[in-house]
């Protein structure tokens, strides 16, 4: 791997292991999760959230297919976090990931993500300069191996719908990244979740570690909110929780 790949890893470590991010995340997950909860971290990157969820007492299964991040996690994650060096998708297979060496957090398995994102605010400086073949598993397969999780965190740069296509049953809580410049990606995720169960939604802005709304909203109200966001608005995570 070239110098730019290692510079990308270093850049991610500086950004995502910063206490300004890690401290709010740990506080947030400590209020969200219970001791012994099983959680899946799909798209673990440098392991910031996996570590925060473990600190909250959860049993964590972390998925990361992208080198050199999977290797970094293999060496540095606590031994009681299970690392799966694979992506999640609709079937067990091998797939092509488009990679940005200097901005590896936006690498994606979605075939047209680079084209869509490259035309969106905030991505103009990003170049997807290489590709990598990665193993793909499914959420159903992980559940078969590990049991039913209480929470699944998904951050996979536009591939969220495909990840959820490999899930055939409702999970109590699921979060996905939302990108205001590409709202159709998250709107399709909301529709997919509606086929699995009666979910209510609440967003978290960026790495703030707190919900934006006092009360969760239904799918229709959430889609209206998402569709009305300015395309240059900051991204965040949309949390879906089963109602009742």
Secondary structure, 3 states (H helix, E strand, C coil): CCHHHHHHHHHHHHHHCCHHHHHHHHHHHHHHCCCCCEEEEECCCCCHHHHHHHHCCCEEEEECCCCCHHHHHHHHCCCCCEEECCEECCCCEEEEEEECCCCHHHCECCCCHHHHHHCCCCCCCCCCCEEEEEEEECHHHHHHHHCCCCEEEECCCCCHHHHHCCCCCCCCEEEEEECHHHHHHHHHHHHHHHHHCCEEEEEEECCCCCECCCCCECHHHHHHHHHCCCCCCCCEEEEEEECC
